[in-house]
Amino acid sequence: MAVEFRPRRIRRVAVISAVFLVAVFSVVGWLLTDTPTGVIFRTSDQVAMVLLGVLLAGGVLLLARPRVRADESGVEIRNVVTVRRFEWDQVLHVSFPDGASWARLELPDDEYVSIMAVQAVDREHAVSAVRALRELHRSATG
């Protein structure tokens, strides 16, 4: 059995925010013209404003990137910029500490890896994700 989980709420917020950023920066870029203060905006300034909006939107969309994939052999965690794979025998357990924003894999030597794809704001989705990961861990190590 293989499972895959992604955050839900942050993905919606990130997509809406990215669209908003591109729209606002496009409108601002389009409206840039000569001002009464004597500042002269050229076409390159307008294009740069739109590109700045696209870059900011891309940065916001990175928040929608987290994913966790797990199967009988191990778990792969993709956070905002990193991807790591762990075999189940490397994992002590899957936890979701009180007050934490996301779940985590507990590793030997008091180390842990955050699972940003399983977020507290997703409530029941996060609970089912942690249960599924714990079940895969239990069946692989038990």
C-alpha positions in Angstrom: 0.0 0.0 0.0 1.4 3.4 -1.0 0.1 6.7 0.2 0.7 10.3 -0.8 -0.4 13.4 1.1 -0.1 17.1 0.3 -1.3 20.1 2.4 -4.7 21.3 1.5 -5.4 24.8 3.0 -1.9 26.3 2.3 -2.2 25.1 -1.3 -5.4 27.0 -1.8 -4.0 30.1 -0.1 -0.8 30.0 -2.1 -2.6 29.7 -5.5 -5.0 32.5 -4.7 -2.1 34.7 -3.4 0.0 34.0 -6.5 -2.8 34.9 -8.9 -3.5 38.1 -6.8 0.2 39.1 -6.9 0.5 38.6 -10.7 -2.8 40.6 -11.2 -1.8 43.4 -8.9 1.7 43.8 -10.3 0.4 43.6 -13.9 -2.2 46.3 -13.2 0.5 48.5 -11.5 2.9 47.9 -14.4 0.2 48.8 -17.0 -0.7 52.0 -15.1 2.9 53.2 -14.8 3.2 56.3 -16.9 4.7 59.7 -16.6 3.9 61.3 -13.2 3.4 64.9 -12.3 6.6 64.7 -10.2 8.6 64.3 -13.4 9.4 60.6 -13.0 9.4 58.9 -16.4 8.5 55.2 -16.5 9.6 53.4 -19.6 8.2 50.1 -21.1 11.1 48.3 -19.5 9.9 49.5 -16.1 6.4 48.2 -16.8 7.7 44.8 -17.9 10.0 44.7 -14.9 7.0 45.3 -12.6 5.0 42.4 -14.2 8.1 40.1 -13.9 8.5 41.1 -10.3 4.9 40.0 -9.7 5.6 36.7 -11.4 8.7 36.1 -9.3 6.9 36.8 -6.1 4.1 34.5 -7.2 6.6 31.8 -7.9 8.0 32.2 -4.4 4.6 32.0 -2.8 3.8 28.8 -4.9 6.8 27.1 -3.3 4.6 26.9 -0.2 2.4 24.5 -2.1 5.2 22.2 -2.9 5.4 19.9 0.2 4.4 16.3 -0.3 4.9 13.0 1.6 5.0 9.7 -0.2 5.2 6.4 1.7 5.1 2.7 1.0 6.2 -0.5 2.6 9.9 0.2 2.2 10.1 3.8 3.3 9.0 7.4 3.2 9.9 10.3 1.0 9.5 13.9 2.3 9.5 16.8 0.0 9.4 20.1 1.9 9.7 23.6 0.4 13.1 23.1 -1.1 14.5 19.7 0.1 13.6 16.1 -0.8 14.7 13.3 1.6 14.0 9.6 1.6 14.1 7.4 4.7 13.8 3.6 5.0 11.4 2.7 7.8 14.2 1.1 9.8 15.8 4.5 10.0 12.6 6.0 11.6 11.8 5.6 15.3 8.3 6.9 14.9 5.9 9.4 13.3 4.8 12.1 15.7 2.7 15.3 15.8 3.7 17.1 19.0 1.2 19.3 20.7 1.3 22.9 19.4 3.4 21.9 16.4 2.5 23.3 12.9 3.3 20.0 11.2 4.1 16.4 11.8 7.6 15.0 11.9 9.6 11.8 11.7 11.6 11.0 14.8 15.1 9.8 14.0 17.9 8.3 16.1 20.1 10.6 18.1 17.3 13.1 19.0 17.0 14.2 15.4 13.8 14.8 13.5 12.6 15.8 10.0 9.5 18.0 9.7 6.8 16.8 7.3 5.4 20.1 6.0 2.8 18.2 3.9 1.0 17.2 7.1 -0.1 20.5 8.7 -2.2 21.1 11.7 -4.5 23.5 9.9 -5.7 20.7 7.7 -7.2 19.0 10.8 -8.8 15.6 9.8 -6.7 15.4 6.7 -3.6 15.6 8.9 -5.0 13.0 11.3 -5.6 10.5 8.6 -2.1 11.2 7.1 -0.4 10.6 10.5 -2.5 7.4 11.0 -1.6 6.1 7.6 2.1 6.9 8.1 2.1 5.2 11.5 0.4 2.1 10.1 3.0 1.8 7.3 5.8 2.3 9.9 4.3 -0.3 12.2 3.8 -2.9 9.5 7.3 -2.4 8.1 9.1 -2.5 11.5 6.8 -4.6 13.6 
